[in-house]
Amino acid sequence: MSVADEFTLDFARPERIGLEETIYAAGKSAEQIDAILAAAGERGARLFLTRLDPEKRAALRHDLDYCPVSRTAVFGRPNAVSGAAPVAIVAAGTSDVPVAREAERTLAYAGIRATLIADVGVAGLWRLQRRLDEIRAHPVVIVAAGMDAALPSVVGGLVPGALIAVPTSVGYGVAEGGRAALDAVLASCAPGITVCNIDNGYGAACAAMRVLHAARALRELSP
């Protein structure tokens, strides 16, 4: 079996669900990723990659737009990002920024502008208060928080838009690599919060895109 027999790219996914296939680089060898990129290049296709470590990126033969903070990469022509930002990405602390950047880069790949607001966690609520009007101006808000993950509940009680919580693996001891944060946002008393898996900024961005797609469809149905 050759490396080319180890993958099948889903080029029809955008027509089915409005989201392009993304390559999850963790667990794949540099040889496998290079073969995937070569197959996409033969079709003139572009690809988005997540969880691509710097060491593995250095071993690849293809040119990529790479971000070491988010560990994401773009292969091929980037989408133009224009217009107002419909999504705010709020990070509780600086340590949550890699997850927030993953969400931001995922949205940018789809041509969607986002506003990143970092270090506004509940340990200093005044930092959130001074950015609250800015956050409220966005119809979709992604909140990334670790430790006790209190920020999504606080924001969920203050903003009217769709709120997507991303628990992160940031925290000491009983934080258990994000499990305490996940339990906290699942048990949130703020109604209607959507919860993604631990550190899944990519999934949060995809959830935001589904919300935006649904809003667009509703506008088209309106008389």
SULZI-V848623 format. One record per backbone hydrogen bond with DSSP energy under -0.5 kcal/mol. CO is the residue of the C=O (numbers start at 1). NH is the residue of the N-H. If there is no record, write none. Layout:
co: [CO & CO]
nh: [NH & NH]
This chain:
co: [2 & 3 & 4 & 9 & 10 & 12 & 12 & 13 & 13 & 13 & 14 & 21 & 22 & 23 & 23 & 25 & 29 & 30 & 31 & 32 & 33 & 34 & 35 & 36 & 37 & 38 & 39 & 40 & 40 & 41 & 47 & 48 & 49 & 50 & 51 & 53 & 54 & 55 & 56 & 57 & 64 & 65 & 66 & 67 & 67 & 70 & 71 & 72 & 73 & 74 & 74 & 75 & 80 & 84 & 86 & 87 & 88 & 88 & 89 & 89 & 90 & 91 & 91 & 92 & 93 & 94 & 96 & 96 & 97 & 98 & 99 & 100 & 101 & 102 & 103 & 104 & 105 & 106 & 107 & 108 & 111 & 111 & 113 & 113 & 114 & 115 & 115 & 116 & 117 & 121 & 122 & 124 & 124 & 125 & 126 & 128 & 128 & 129 & 131 & 132 & 133 & 135 & 139 & 140 & 141 & 142 & 143 & 143 & 144 & 145 & 146 & 150 & 151 & 152 & 153 & 154 & 155 & 155 & 162 & 163 & 163 & 164 & 165 & 166 & 167 & 170 & 172 & 173 & 175 & 175 & 175 & 176 & 178 & 179 & 180 & 181 & 182 & 183 & 185 & 189 & 190 & 194 & 196 & 197 & 199 & 200 & 201 & 202 & 203 & 204 & 205 & 206 & 207 & 208 & 209 & 210 & 211 & 212 & 213 & 214 & 215 & 216 & 217 & 218]
nh: [5 & 6 & 7 & 11 & 13 & 15 & 16 & 17 & 18 & 19 & 18 & 48 & 24 & 25 & 50 & 28 & 33 & 34 & 35 & 36 & 37 & 38 & 39 & 40 & 41 & 42 & 43 & 43 & 45 & 44 & 75 & 23 & 73 & 25 & 53 & 57 & 58 & 59 & 59 & 60 & 66 & 74 & 68 & 71 & 72 & 51 & 52 & 67 & 49 & 65 & 76 & 47 & 82 & 86 & 140 & 115 & 90 & 142 & 91 & 117 & 144 & 119 & 120 & 121 & 96 & 97 & 99 & 100 & 101 & 102 & 103 & 104 & 105 & 106 & 107 & 108 & 109 & 110 & 112 & 111 & 82 & 113 & 86 & 87 & 116 & 89 & 117 & 118 & 91 & 124 & 125 & 127 & 128 & 129 & 130 & 131 & 132 & 132 & 135 & 136 & 137 & 138 & 162 & 88 & 164 & 90 & 145 & 166 & 92 & 168 & 149 & 154 & 155 & 156 & 157 & 157 & 158 & 159 & 141 & 165 & 194 & 143 & 196 & 145 & 199 & 147 & 175 & 176 & 178 & 179 & 180 & 179 & 182 & 183 & 184 & 185 & 186 & 187 & 188 & 191 & 193 & 165 & 167 & 200 & 201 & 204 & 205 & 206 & 207 & 208 & 209 & 210 & 211 & 212 & 213 & 214 & 215 & 216 & 217 & 218 & 219 & 220 & 221 & 222]
